[in-house]
Protein backbone atom coordinates (compact mmCIF):
# COMPACT_ATOMS: atom_id res chain seq x y z
CA UNK A 1 0.00 0.00 0.00
CA UNK A 2 1.41 3.39 -0.98
CA UNK A 3 -0.66 5.43 1.47
CA UNK A 4 1.64 8.49 1.52
CA UNK A 5 1.45 8.77 -2.27
CA UNK A 6 -2.34 8.44 -2.21
CA UNK A 7 -2.47 11.17 0.44
CA UNK A 8 -0.31 13.52 -1.63
CA UNK A 9 -2.27 12.88 -4.80
CA UNK A 10 -5.55 13.63 -2.97
CA UNK A 11 -4.13 16.72 -1.26
CA UNK A 12 -2.77 18.24 -4.46
CA UNK A 13 -5.63 17.13 -6.70
CA UNK A 14 -3.43 15.17 -9.09
CA UNK A 15 -5.57 14.03 -12.02
CA UNK A 16 -5.68 10.23 -12.31
CA UNK A 17 -7.47 7.72 -14.50
CA UNK A 18 -10.46 5.68 -13.29
CA UNK A 19 -8.50 2.61 -12.22
CA UNK A 20 -6.03 4.70 -10.22
CA UNK A 21 -8.91 6.60 -8.60
CA UNK A 22 -10.48 3.26 -7.63
CA UNK A 23 -7.19 2.14 -6.10
CA UNK A 24 -6.84 5.42 -4.22
CA UNK A 25 -10.40 5.12 -2.88
CA UNK A 26 -9.68 1.56 -1.73
CA UNK A 27 -6.51 2.65 0.07
CA UNK A 28 -8.31 5.62 1.65
CA UNK A 29 -11.07 3.29 2.93
CA UNK A 30 -8.68 0.97 4.80
CA UNK A 31 -9.00 0.99 8.61
CA UNK A 32 -5.25 1.51 8.99
CA UNK A 33 -5.47 4.57 6.75
CA UNK A 34 -8.31 5.99 8.85
CA UNK A 35 -6.22 5.45 12.00
CA UNK A 36 -3.20 7.12 10.39
CA UNK A 37 -5.29 10.15 9.39
CA UNK A 38 -6.86 10.39 12.86
CA UNK A 39 -3.42 10.31 14.49
CA UNK A 40 -2.10 12.94 12.10
CA UNK A 41 -5.02 15.25 12.91
CA UNK A 42 -4.12 15.15 16.61
CA UNK A 43 -0.39 15.69 16.07
CA UNK A 44 0.60 18.65 18.26
CA UNK A 45 3.95 19.29 16.55
CA UNK A 46 3.95 22.04 13.91
CA UNK A 47 6.62 23.77 11.90
CA UNK A 48 6.27 27.42 12.76
CA UNK A 49 7.04 28.88 9.33
CA UNK A 50 4.52 26.55 7.61
CA UNK A 51 1.45 27.69 9.54
Biopython code that builds the backbone (N, CA, C, O; Angstrom):
import numpy as np
from Bio.PDB.StructureBuilder import StructureBuilder

atoms = [
    (1, "UNK", "N", (0.860, -1.178, 0.000)),
    (1, "UNK", "CA", (0.000, 0.000, 0.000)),
    (1, "UNK", "C", (0.901, 1.233, 0.000)),
    (1, "UNK", "O", (1.827, 1.328, 0.805)),
    (2, "UNK", "N", (0.635, 2.156, -0.882)),
    (2, "UNK", "CA", (1.406, 3.391, -0.980)),
    (2, "UNK", "C", (0.574, 4.551, -0.438)),
    (2, "UNK", "O", (0.272, 5.508, -1.151)),
    (3, "UNK", "N", (0.214, 4.445, 0.837)),
    (3, "UNK", "CA", (-0.665, 5.428, 1.468)),
    (3, "UNK", "C", (-0.132, 6.857, 1.383)),
    (3, "UNK", "O", (-0.911, 7.766, 1.096)),
    (4, "UNK", "N", (1.159, 7.100, 1.618)),
    (4, "UNK", "CA", (1.642, 8.490, 1.517)),
    (4, "UNK", "C", (1.455, 9.086, 0.127)),
    (4, "UNK", "O", (1.157, 10.273, -0.006)),
    (5, "UNK", "N", (1.628, 8.275, -0.902)),
    (5, "UNK", "CA", (1.452, 8.768, -2.269)),
    (5, "UNK", "C", (-0.023, 9.079, -2.517)),
    (5, "UNK", "O", (-0.352, 10.108, -3.107)),
    (6, "UNK", "N", (-0.906, 8.194, -2.069)),
    (6, "UNK", "CA", (-2.343, 8.437, -2.207)),
    (6, "UNK", "C", (-2.718, 9.739, -1.508)),
    (6, "UNK", "O", (-3.482, 10.540, -2.045)),
    (7, "UNK", "N", (-2.181, 9.945, -0.316)),
    (7, "UNK", "CA", (-2.470, 11.169, 0.436)),
    (7, "UNK", "C", (-2.024, 12.405, -0.326)),
    (7, "UNK", "O", (-2.766, 13.383, -0.413)),
    (8, "UNK", "N", (-0.814, 12.369, -0.880)),
    (8, "UNK", "CA", (-0.307, 13.523, -1.632)),
    (8, "UNK", "C", (-1.144, 13.785, -2.876)),
    (8, "UNK", "O", (-1.486, 14.929, -3.177)),
    (9, "UNK", "N", (-1.472, 12.712, -3.599)),
    (9, "UNK", "CA", (-2.274, 12.884, -4.804)),
    (9, "UNK", "C", (-3.622, 13.508, -4.472)),
    (9, "UNK", "O", (-4.095, 14.381, -5.201)),
    (10, "UNK", "N", (-4.252, 13.070, -3.374)),
    (10, "UNK", "CA", (-5.548, 13.630, -2.973)),
    (10, "UNK", "C", (-5.385, 15.089, -2.547)),
    (10, "UNK", "O", (-6.181, 15.946, -2.930)),
    (11, "UNK", "N", (-4.357, 15.364, -1.758)),
    (11, "UNK", "CA", (-4.126, 16.717, -1.257)),
    (11, "UNK", "C", (-3.916, 17.710, -2.388)),
    (11, "UNK", "O", (-4.466, 18.811, -2.365)),
    (12, "UNK", "N", (-3.120, 17.321, -3.377)),
    (12, "UNK", "CA", (-2.771, 18.237, -4.456)),
    (12, "UNK", "C", (-3.676, 18.118, -5.675)),
    (12, "UNK", "O", (-3.464, 18.807, -6.674)),
    (13, "UNK", "N", (-4.681, 17.252, -5.604)),
    (13, "UNK", "CA", (-5.632, 17.127, -6.700)),
    (13, "UNK", "C", (-5.018, 16.642, -8.001)),
    (13, "UNK", "O", (-5.384, 17.106, -9.081)),
    (14, "UNK", "N", (-4.083, 15.709, -7.893)),
    (14, "UNK", "CA", (-3.433, 15.171, -9.089)),
    (14, "UNK", "C", (-4.472, 14.415, -9.920)),
    (14, "UNK", "O", (-5.146, 13.527, -9.399)),
    (15, "UNK", "N", (-4.609, 14.752, -11.189)),
    (15, "UNK", "CA", (-5.569, 14.029, -12.025)),
    (15, "UNK", "C", (-5.090, 12.592, -12.269)),
    (15, "UNK", "O", (-3.926, 12.357, -12.594)),
    (16, "UNK", "N", (-6.011, 11.644, -12.106)),
    (16, "UNK", "CA", (-5.685, 10.234, -12.310)),
    (16, "UNK", "C", (-6.786, 9.571, -13.131)),
    (16, "UNK", "O", (-7.906, 10.075, -13.212)),
    (17, "UNK", "N", (-6.456, 8.450, -13.730)),
    (17, "UNK", "CA", (-7.467, 7.725, -14.500)),
    (17, "UNK", "C", (-8.395, 6.950, -13.547)),
    (17, "UNK", "O", (-8.167, 6.920, -12.337)),
    (18, "UNK", "N", (-9.421, 6.338, -14.097)),
    (18, "UNK", "CA", (-10.456, 5.683, -13.292)),
    (18, "UNK", "C", (-9.914, 4.535, -12.444)),
    (18, "UNK", "O", (-10.313, 4.381, -11.290)),
    (19, "UNK", "N", (-9.019, 3.736, -12.996)),
    (19, "UNK", "CA", (-8.499, 2.608, -12.217)),
    (19, "UNK", "C", (-7.616, 3.086, -11.066)),
    (19, "UNK", "O", (-7.632, 2.496, -9.986)),
    (20, "UNK", "N", (-6.854, 4.141, -11.290)),
    (20, "UNK", "CA", (-6.034, 4.705, -10.221)),
    (20, "UNK", "C", (-6.917, 5.333, -9.149)),
    (20, "UNK", "O", (-6.639, 5.197, -7.958)),
    (21, "UNK", "N", (-7.972, 6.016, -9.563)),
    (21, "UNK", "CA", (-8.908, 6.604, -8.605)),
    (21, "UNK", "C", (-9.560, 5.513, -7.752)),
    (21, "UNK", "O", (-9.755, 5.697, -6.551)),
    (22, "UNK", "N", (-9.895, 4.383, -8.369)),
    (22, "UNK", "CA", (-10.485, 3.263, -7.630)),
    (22, "UNK", "C", (-9.487, 2.716, -6.611)),
    (22, "UNK", "O", (-9.854, 2.414, -5.476)),
    (23, "UNK", "N", (-8.234, 2.590, -7.019)),
    (23, "UNK", "CA", (-7.187, 2.136, -6.105)),
    (23, "UNK", "C", (-7.030, 3.116, -4.941)),
    (23, "UNK", "O", (-6.951, 2.707, -3.783)),
    (24, "UNK", "N", (-6.985, 4.407, -5.255)),
    (24, "UNK", "CA", (-6.841, 5.424, -4.223)),
    (24, "UNK", "C", (-8.015, 5.375, -3.243)),
    (24, "UNK", "O", (-7.813, 5.486, -2.033)),
    (25, "UNK", "N", (-9.223, 5.213, -3.746)),
    (25, "UNK", "CA", (-10.398, 5.116, -2.885)),
    (25, "UNK", "C", (-10.310, 3.893, -1.977)),
    (25, "UNK", "O", (-10.677, 3.954, -0.804)),
    (26, "UNK", "N", (-9.821, 2.782, -2.530)),
    (26, "UNK", "CA", (-9.683, 1.562, -1.734)),
    (26, "UNK", "C", (-8.651, 1.738, -0.627)),
    (26, "UNK", "O", (-8.864, 1.300, 0.504)),
    (27, "UNK", "N", (-7.537, 2.377, -0.954)),
    (27, "UNK", "CA", (-6.514, 2.650, 0.068)),
    (27, "UNK", "C", (-7.085, 3.568, 1.141)),
    (27, "UNK", "O", (-6.910, 3.319, 2.333)),
    (28, "UNK", "N", (-7.768, 4.630, 0.716)),
    (28, "UNK", "CA", (-8.311, 5.623, 1.651)),
    (28, "UNK", "C", (-9.337, 4.996, 2.594)),
    (28, "UNK", "O", (-9.507, 5.463, 3.720)),
    (29, "UNK", "N", (-10.021, 3.942, 2.142)),
    (29, "UNK", "CA", (-11.071, 3.292, 2.930)),
    (29, "UNK", "C", (-10.530, 2.266, 3.933)),
    (29, "UNK", "O", (-11.293, 1.746, 4.747)),
    (30, "UNK", "N", (-9.249, 1.973, 3.890)),
    (30, "UNK", "CA", (-8.679, 0.975, 4.797)),
    (30, "UNK", "C", (-8.695, 1.476, 6.241)),
    (30, "UNK", "O", (-8.431, 2.652, 6.490)),
    (31, "UNK", "N", (-9.005, 0.589, 7.197)),
    (31, "UNK", "CA", (-9.000, 0.989, 8.608)),
    (31, "UNK", "C", (-7.660, 1.556, 9.075)),
    (31, "UNK", "O", (-7.626, 2.499, 9.865)),
    (32, "UNK", "N", (-6.562, 0.986, 8.591)),
    (32, "UNK", "CA", (-5.246, 1.511, 8.987)),
    (32, "UNK", "C", (-5.040, 2.937, 8.480)),
    (32, "UNK", "O", (-4.408, 3.758, 9.145)),
    (33, "UNK", "N", (-5.574, 3.216, 7.312)),
    (33, "UNK", "CA", (-5.467, 4.568, 6.755)),
    (33, "UNK", "C", (-6.275, 5.542, 7.612)),
    (33, "UNK", "O", (-5.808, 6.640, 7.916)),
    (34, "UNK", "N", (-7.474, 5.144, 7.996)),
    (34, "UNK", "CA", (-8.309, 5.994, 8.853)),
    (34, "UNK", "C", (-7.604, 6.278, 10.180)),
    (34, "UNK", "O", (-7.649, 7.400, 10.684)),
    (35, "UNK", "N", (-6.958, 5.263, 10.741)),
    (35, "UNK", "CA", (-6.218, 5.449, 11.997)),
    (35, "UNK", "C", (-5.042, 6.398, 11.802)),
    (35, "UNK", "O", (-4.774, 7.243, 12.657)),
    (36, "UNK", "N", (-4.345, 6.263, 10.691)),
    (36, "UNK", "CA", (-3.203, 7.117, 10.389)),
    (36, "UNK", "C", (-3.641, 8.573, 10.252)),
    (36, "UNK", "O", (-2.979, 9.476, 10.763)),
    (37, "UNK", "N", (-4.755, 8.797, 9.563)),
    (37, "UNK", "CA", (-5.288, 10.149, 9.390)),
    (37, "UNK", "C", (-5.715, 10.726, 10.736)),
    (37, "UNK", "O", (-5.420, 11.882, 11.039)),
    (38, "UNK", "N", (-6.407, 9.926, 11.541)),
    (38, "UNK", "CA", (-6.857, 10.391, 12.858)),
    (38, "UNK", "C", (-5.670, 10.779, 13.736)),
    (38, "UNK", "O", (-5.716, 11.793, 14.432)),
    (39, "UNK", "N", (-4.617, 9.979, 13.706)),
    (39, "UNK", "CA", (-3.423, 10.306, 14.489)),
    (39, "UNK", "C", (-2.756, 11.577, 13.972)),
    (39, "UNK", "O", (-2.282, 12.394, 14.761)),
    (40, "UNK", "N", (-2.718, 11.743, 12.678)),
    (40, "UNK", "CA", (-2.104, 12.940, 12.095)),
    (40, "UNK", "C", (-2.874, 14.198, 12.490)),
    (40, "UNK", "O", (-2.277, 15.248, 12.726)),
    (41, "UNK", "N", (-4.198, 14.089, 12.560)),
    (41, "UNK", "CA", (-5.024, 15.251, 12.909)),
    (41, "UNK", "C", (-4.830, 15.686, 14.353)),
    (41, "UNK", "O", (-5.116, 16.834, 14.693)),
    (42, "UNK", "N", (-4.348, 14.791, 15.206)),
    (42, "UNK", "CA", (-4.118, 15.148, 16.613)),
    (42, "UNK", "C", (-2.655, 15.453, 16.909)),
    (42, "UNK", "O", (-2.298, 15.713, 18.058)),
    (43, "UNK", "N", (-1.819, 15.423, 15.900)),
    (43, "UNK", "CA", (-0.388, 15.686, 16.067)),
    (43, "UNK", "C", (-0.192, 17.123, 16.557)),
    (43, "UNK", "O", (-0.605, 18.067, 15.883)),
    (44, "UNK", "N", (0.434, 17.293, 17.723)),
    (44, "UNK", "CA", (0.601, 18.647, 18.264)),
    (44, "UNK", "C", (1.807, 19.390, 17.665)),
    (44, "UNK", "O", (1.875, 20.616, 17.752)),
    (45, "UNK", "N", (2.737, 18.676, 17.070)),
    (45, "UNK", "CA", (3.946, 19.293, 16.547)),
    (45, "UNK", "C", (3.624, 20.043, 15.246)),
    (45, "UNK", "O", (2.962, 19.502, 14.361)),
    (46, "UNK", "N", (4.087, 21.270, 15.142)),
    (46, "UNK", "CA", (3.953, 22.037, 13.913)),
    (46, "UNK", "C", (5.281, 22.698, 13.591)),
    (46, "UNK", "O", (6.113, 22.923, 14.470)),
    (47, "UNK", "N", (5.460, 23.001, 12.336)),
    (47, "UNK", "CA", (6.623, 23.765, 11.897)),
    (47, "UNK", "C", (6.171, 25.201, 11.790)),
    (47, "UNK", "O", (5.309, 25.526, 10.972)),
    (48, "UNK", "N", (6.741, 26.061, 12.602)),
    (48, "UNK", "CA", (6.272, 27.424, 12.762)),
    (48, "UNK", "C", (6.133, 28.179, 11.440)),
    (48, "UNK", "O", (5.125, 28.855, 11.234)),
    (49, "UNK", "N", (7.095, 28.086, 10.555)),
    (49, "UNK", "CA", (7.042, 28.882, 9.326)),
    (49, "UNK", "C", (6.093, 28.279, 8.273)),
    (49, "UNK", "O", (5.952, 28.851, 7.193)),
    (50, "UNK", "N", (5.444, 27.150, 8.558)),
    (50, "UNK", "CA", (4.518, 26.545, 7.609)),
    (50, "UNK", "C", (3.060, 26.734, 8.023)),
    (50, "UNK", "O", (2.158, 26.207, 7.371)),
    (51, "UNK", "N", (2.825, 27.472, 9.091)),
    (51, "UNK", "CA", (1.450, 27.691, 9.538)),
    (51, "UNK", "C", (0.717, 28.606, 8.603)),
    (51, "UNK", "O", (-0.457, 28.903, 8.824)),
]
sb = StructureBuilder()
sb.init_structure("model")
sb.init_model(0)
sb.init_chain("A")
sb.init_seg("    ")
for serial, (resi, resn, name, xyz) in enumerate(atoms, 1):
    if name == "N":
        sb.init_residue(resn, " ", resi, " ")
    sb.init_atom(name, np.array(xyz, "f"), 0.0, 1.0, " ", f" {name:<3s}", serial, name[0])
structure = sb.get_structure()
